[in-house]
Amino acid sequence: MISVLSLLTAAASPSPAASPVPTASPIPSGSVSAIPTLIPSTPIPTTAPLIPALASPQLPALLLSGMVWVPVIVGAILLLVPQRTEAERARVRLFAIIASGFVLVLAVLTWYGFADQGGSFAFEEQRSWLPALGSSYHLGIDGISLALLVLSSLLSFCAVLASTRVRERPGLYFALLLLMETGLNGAFASLDGLLLALFWAMPIVSIFLLIAGWGGAGRKRAAWKALAFGLCSTGLLTLALLITAARATPSTLDLVTLHQAALRGPVVGLVFWLSLAAFAILLPLVPVHTWFADAVAEAPPAVGAMIGGALPALGGYGLYRVIAGEFAGTLHHVRGAILVLTLISLLWGGISALGQDDLARAIAHLAMSRSALVLLAVASASPVALNGGVLLMVASGMGTALLLLVTGMVAERTGTRSLRALAGLSGRLPRAAVLYLIGGLALTGVPGLAGFAGMLLVFLGAYPVERTATTIAILGSLLITGLVIWTAERIFFGSIGDAHLRLRDLGTLELTCGTILAAMLILLGIFPGLLVSNVNFGILNLLAGATG
C-alpha cells in the first residue's frame, strides 16, 4: 500500500520545483488540442523516479531497429532451414528461442537505459524513406510505449518457448510467430503513420495464418473472422491517418509533426471516431468484440496467449497515443458516450464469461471485460488513472497469457477444456494449479500482484471525474473475481474423475514459461514503480501536449 501511495504522489502531486501548466481556457469547438476542463491545472511533477536511479549506459542508436527487425529476419531464415529430421526441427525451435530471447534482452536493456527526454522520444531513429509521401523511417519510445514494448517482448518469448511441441511445419510456424513480434514491437515504436499502418497489419496477418494452419476444429471460421476485423481496424486507422496528413501543412505522415497540427471543423469528429473504432476492435470493445473469443479459443495455446495478452495492449496503446494525446477536447465532449461504452463492455464481458463452458472462451471474455477499464482511464484523462491503465495493460496481458498457457497445458493432458468435465486436478497437477491461481488473482486485483496497483490507480484517478461510472465499474469488476474463483474451484478442487488419475504435472519447459510470467506479476505487484516511474513521465508529457 505504501508503494501505491507513493505512485499517487508521483503521478498527481505538485512538486515545489515544478513549473505550472497555464490555466485551462475554454475549449474551442472542434479543436484537437483543446484543454479538457476535467484535467486540473496542476503543476507537472518533476519528482525523481521511485526506484533508485541506476547509471544509464550509452546504448546503440539502432536498439529499437534491432528489437523490430531481428525477429522477422530470423523468421525468414527459418523458412530456408531444412526440417526433414527431428534434429533439424529441434534446431529450428532453438533458433526461434534464441531470436526471441535476444529481443527480450534488448527490451530489458532499453528499460535499463531509458531516461525521460523532456517531451521528446528516447532512442529516436529517423532516416529518409519515402519523402514524396511525407513518410520517413522514424522510431522512438516514451515511458508508455516502453512498458508495452517490454510486455510484447516478454509474451513473445514465452509464446515461442511454449511452442516447442510443434512438430508440423515448425519453420513456418515460428516464422509467423516472430512476424507477429515484429509487428507488435514496430507498432509500439513507430513515429510515422505509414510505418504504423504497416506494422499494425503484421500481427493480423500472422494470426490469420497461424489459426488457419495450426488451430482447432473451428479454425477456418475463426481465422477469417479475425482477418476481417483486423483488416477493418487497419483500414480505419490508415484512413484516419491519411485524412489528418492531408489537412496538415505541409502534408506529412510523421506522427510528431501531425501531433502539432490542429484539425478544425467536422473533420475532427470524423478522425476521432475512425481512430476510436480502429482501436476498439483490438481492445476489444462491444460491439466489435465477436472475433476475439473465437480467435483465442481456436488458436494454438501459445498463439492464443499472444492474442489475449498482446492485442488488447496494442488497442489500448492507440487509445493513449491518439485519443488521449490528440483529441483531448473531443474526448471531453463525448465522455458520456465513451463511459457508456466502457460499462457495457465491462459488464458484457463478465456476464458472457460466466455463461461459457469452454475455459479458453471464458478467459477471453474475462480479458475483454478487464480491457474496458483501460477505456475508463482514457475517458477520465486523469494522470493517476492513465498511469494505472498502462500498468493494468501490462498486468492483464501477462495474467491472461498465463491463464491461457495453463489452460492449453491442462487441455493437452485431459483432452478437453470443458468446465463440466474437469475437476480435482490439483492433486495431479499442483504446479498448474498454482500458476493458474496466480494468473487469475492478478486479474482480480489481489494485493501483492501487479493487477492490484493498476486497478487501484484507475479507480482512484477516475472516481473524482465520474463517480457513478467508476462505482459501477468497481461493482462490475466483482464479476471477474467471482469467475476466477468459480473456475479455479471447478477445475482444480473437488473429486477427480477416474479418467484423470494418471495425469503428469507440468514439465520443466512448461513450468519455466509459467514461472516467468508469474514471477513478473509478483515483482510488479510488490514494486509497481519499476514501470510507473518511467510511465509517469510519458503520461505527463502526453497530457501536456494534449493541452497545448
N, C-alpha and C positions, 0 to 999 in steps of 0.2 A: 504494500500500500504506500510505503514511503517513496519508493521509486516512481510509482504512478503519479503521486502528488508533485514530485519534482519535475515530471514531464509536463504537468499542467502549468507549473511555474514558468518553464522554458518556453512553452508554446503560447502563453497568453499574458504573462505578467510583464509590465514595462520594466525596462532597465534604466537606472539613473543615467547611464551614458548614451541612451538611445536617442535618436533623432525622431521627433514626432512626425507622423504622417499628416499632411494637411487635412483639415476638417472636410468631411464629405459635402459636396454641393448637390443640389437637386439633380435627379437623373434625367438627362436629356432623352427624349423619346427616341427609341431605336438605336441608341448609341451602344456600340460594342464595349467600349471602355468605360462606361459609366460606373459610378460608385454605388453599389447596392447599399441602401440605408441600414441593412441588417448587419453590416460589418462595422464594428465600433471604431471610432477614430482613436486608436491606441498606438503607442509607440511601437516600432518594430524592435523586438528584443535583440540584444547583442550579447546575451549570456553565453558563457563558454559551454562546450558540449558536456553532457552529463558523465560521459566516460572519460577517464584521464587521457589527455591528449598524447598521442604517440607521434614520434617523429615521422613526418610524411616523406617517404622516399621519392626520388625523382624517377617516375615511371615513364616508359617509352610512349611516344606520341601515337603509336599505332595500336595501343592497347585495345581500344574499342573495336577497331577493324579486326583484330585477332579474335575477339570474342564472337564477332558476327560471322566471319568467313571461314574460320578453321573447321567448324562442323560440316558445312556443305562441301568444302574441298575434300575432307577425309571421306565424306559420304560418296562423292564422285569416284574416288579411288577404290572404295569398297566394291563398287559395281564392276570393276575390272579385275578384282582378285578372284582366282579360281576357288570354287566352292564345291568340288566334286566329292571330297572325302570329309570325314568328321574332323580331322586335324585342320583342314583348310577352313572349314566353317568356324571352328574354335578360334582360328586366327582372325577371322572377320570380326567375331564378337569382341576379341581382345582389343583390336584397333579402335572399335567404336567406343569401348570403355575408356581407353587412353585419351581419345579425342575429347570426349565429353568431360572427363576428369580434368584435362588440361584447361578447358574453358572455365570450369568451376574454380580452378586455381587462379586464373586471370580475374575472375569476378571477386574473389577474396582479396587479391592484390589491389583491385580497383577500390573496394571498400576501404582497405587499409590506407591507401594513398589519397583518398578523397579529401578535399578541402573546399569549403564554400568559396565561390568566386565572386561574391558580392553582386549577384544578379545575373552574371553570365554563366556559361556552362563549363563544366570541368572536362578535361581530356578531349577538348574540341579538335576535330579534324575537318578541314574544308578544302576541297580540290575541285577544279573545273571539270564539269561532266557534260551537261547539255545546255550551254549558255543560250542557245537560240530559244529554248523553252523556259529560260529563267530558273533552271534547275542545276544544282551542284551536289557533289558528294559531300554531305555535311552531317557529321555525327557529333554528339555531345550529350552529357548527362548532368542532372542535378540530383538532389537528395531523393526526390520521388522516383525518378527513373532508375537510380542506383539500387534502391531497395527491391524493385521489381525485376531488375536485371539479375540480381543475386538469386531471387526466387526462381526465375526461369532457368538459370544455370544449374541450380540445385535439383529442381524437379527433373530436368533433362538427364542429369547424371543418374539419378535414382531410377528413371524410366529405362535407360539403357542397361543399367545393372540388373534390373528386374526382368529383362527380356532375354537373358542368356539361355533360356529353354527353347527359344525359337529355332526350329530346325528347317522350316520351309522357306526357301529363298531368303536367307539371313542377310545377304548383301543388300538387296533391295529394301528389306525391312529397316535395317539400321540406317541406310542412306536417307530414307524418308523421315525417320525419327530425328536424324541430325539436321535435315532440311527444316523440320519444324522448329528446332532450336535456333537455327539461323534466322528464321522469320521472326520469332519472338524477340530475340536479342536485338535484331535490326530495328524492329518497330519501337522498342523502348529507347533506342539510342538515336533514332533518326531526327534530324532537324531540317529536313527537306520534304516537301509534300509528295513529290513523285517517289522518292525513296520509301516514305512511309506507306504509300499505297502498295508498292511492290512487296515490301516485307509483310504488310498486313495480309496479303493474299497467300503467302507461302504456307503458313500453318493450315489454312483452309484446304489447300490442295493436298497437303500431306495427310491430313485427317481423312479426307475422302478416299485416297488410295489405300491407306492403312486399314480403314474399316472394311472397304470393299475386298481387300486381299486377304486379311487375317481375322476378320470379325466373326460374330456369331451367326446364328441361323437367320436372323433378320438383317444381315449386314447390308444388303443391296439397298433396301428402302432407307435405312439409317444413313448410309453413305451419301446417297443422292440428296436426301433432305439436308444433311449438314452442308453439302456443297452449295445447294440452292440458297440457304440462309446466309452462309459465309460469303458467297459472291455478292449477294444483295448488300451485306454490310460493307464490303469493299467498294461496291459501286456507289453507294450513298456517300461514303467518306470521300471518294475521289471526286464526285460531283460537287460536294461542299468545298473541297479544296480548290477546284477549278473556278468556281464562282468567286471565291474570295480572291484568288490570284488575278482574275480578270478585272476585279474592281480596284486592285492595288495600283499605286503609281510609284515607280514603274512596275509593270506586270512581272511578278516573280512567284516562285514556289518555295522560296526559303521561309521556313516557319518563323524564324526570329524576326525577319523583316515584316512578314504578314502580321505578327503579333502587334506591331506598331502601327498598322494600317487600320483606321477606323471606318467600318462599314456604316452606311446610313440608309434609312428608308426601309421598305418592305423586305429587301434582300437580307437584312439582319435576321429576321424571324425565319426566313427560308433556310439559311445556312445553319441556324441554331437547331431547327427540327430535323434537318437532314443528318447533322452530326449526332444528335441525340439518338436517332433511330439506328444509326450505324453502330454506336457503342452499346445500345440496349440489346441488340441481337447477341453479342458476345457475352454480356454481363451474366446471365441473360435475364431479361425482364418480361413480364406479361405485357402484351400478348405474343411476343416474338420469341418465346422460350421453347416451343414444342420440339425443336430439333435437339435440344441439349440432352434430355434424358435418354432419348433413343441412341444418340451418339455415344454417350458414356456406357450404356448397357451393352451395346453390340460391339464396341471396340475391344481389342485385346486389353487385358488389365492395365498394362503399363501405359498404353495409349489413352485409355480411359482416365488414368490418373493425370495425364498431361492435359486432357480436355477439361476435366473437372477442376484442376488446380491452377492451370496457367491461363486458359482462355478468358475466364471471368476477370482475372487481373489485367489482361490486355484491354478489355472493355472498360474497366474502372480507370485505367490509366488515361484512356481517351477522354473520359468524363472530366478528369482533373485537368489535363493539359488544354483541352479545347473549351468545354462547357464552363468550368470554374475559372479558367485562365483568360478566356477570350470573350465570353458572353456574360459577364457578371451582372450587367444591367438587365438584360433579357431574362436571365435566370431569376432575378429578384421579382420581376413582373409576373412570371408564370410559376412561382414557387408552389402555389396551392395545387396546381395540376401535377407537378412533379412529386409532391408529397403523397397525393392520392395514388399515383403510380407506384410509389415506394411501398405503401402499405398493402396494396393489392398483391404485389409480387411477393412480399414477405409472408403474408397470410396464405396465399395460394400455394406457395412452395411448401410451407409447413403442413397444411391440411392434405395436400396431394401426397406428401411423403408418408403420412400416417396410413394412407389407403393402399400402399404398394406392398406386394408380396415379394417382388424381386428386390434383393438387398441393394444391388447396384443402382437401380432406379430410385429407391428410397434415398440413397446418399446423394444422388444427382439433384433431387428436389430439395434436399436439405441444403446443399451448396447454393442452389438458386435462391432460397429464402435468405440465407446469410448474406449473399451478394447484394441484396436490396438495401442493406444498411450502408453500403458504400454510397448509394444514391442519396440516402438521408444525410450523410456527411457533406456531400456536394451541395445539396439543396440548402443546408444551413449556412454554408460559406463561413463557418467558424474555424479559426485556426486550430483550436483544440480538436474539434470533430474531424477536420481534414487530416490531422496527424494520426488520429485514431483509425481513420478509414484506410490509410496506407498500411498501418500495422495489421489491421483486420484482413486486408487483401493477402498479405504475406502469411498470416496465421491460418486463414481459411484455405489458402492454396495448399499449404503443407498438410493441414489436417484432412482435407478432402482427399488429397493424393494418398495419404497414409491409409485412410479407410478403404479406398478403392483397391489399393495394392493388397491389403489384408483380405479383402473380400475375394479377390482373384485367387489368392493362395488357398483360402478355405474352399472355394468352388472347385479348384483343381483336385483337391483331396476328396471332397464329398460328392462331386459331380452335380451339384445343384447350388443355386443362390436363393432358393425359396425359403422364406422365413418359416413356413409351416413344416418344412422337412428338416430343419436344423434345430438342435437343442443339446445342451450339456457338453459342448465341445471343449470347455476349459480344462476338463480332465485329461483330454488327449492333446489339445493344442494350447497349452498355457502361455507360450510366447505370443501366439497370435492374439489371444485374449487380452494380454497386457497392452500390446500395440494398438489394438482396436479401441480399447478404453482411453488410451492417451489421445489418439486422434479425435475420438468423439467428444471427450471432455474439453479438448482445446476449442472445438467449435461451439460448445455450450457456454464458454466463458468462465470456466472454473479458475479461481485464483491460483497462481503458480504456473499457468500455461499461457502461451502467447495471446490466445484469443481474449483473455480477460482484460488486459490493458487496452487492446484495440476497442472492444465493445464499451468499456467504461469511458474512454475518451470520446467516442462517438456520441454516447448518450449525454455525457456531461456538457459537451460542446453544443449539441443540438437542442437540448431542453430549454435553455433561455430564449432561443429563437422561435421554436414551435413546440409548445408544451404538450398539446393534445396529440399530435402525430408521434412525438417521441414516447409518450406514455403508452400509446397503442403498440408501438414498435417493441417496447420493453416487454409488454404482456405477450405479444405475438412471438417473441423470441423464446418464451417458455415452451412453445411447441417443439422447438429444436431440442431442448433439454429432455422433454418427455419422449421424443422419438429415439434419441440416443440411448437413454436408459432402457426403454422398452425393447429395442432391437438387441442390445447387449445382453439383456436378461433372457430373451428368447433364444439367442444363438449359443451363448456360452454357459448358461446355467440351467439347472433342471436335470432331468434324467436323459442320458444319452441313448440314442437308438442303437439297436444291435448292429446295424449296417455301418456304424461309425466307430466301432470298438477298436479297430486296428489302424486307426489313422496315425500318421507320423507327424511330429511337430515341425516347425519351420527349420529349414537348413541354414547353414552358415551364411550363404549369399543372400537368401531371403531375409534373414534376421538382420544382416548388415543394412539392407535397403530401409527396412522399417526403423531400425535404431537410429540411423542418420536423421530421419525426419522427426522422430520422437525426441531426440536429443536437442534439435533446433527449436522445437516447440517449448521444451522446458527451459532452454537457455534464454530465449526471448521472453518467456514468461517471468523469469527472475530478473533479467537485465534488458528490459524493453528499450532502454536508452541506446543500446548498440545500434539500433536502426533509427529511432526517433531523433537522436541528437543530430543526425545528418538530414533526415527528412524535414525537420522543422525549418531549416534554412530554405529548403526548396518551397515549402508551403508559404512562408512569409514573402519570399520573392515573387511567387505566383500571385498572391493577393495584392502585393504592392504594384505589380504590373497591371493587374486587372483593374485596380482603382486609378491608374494613371490616365 
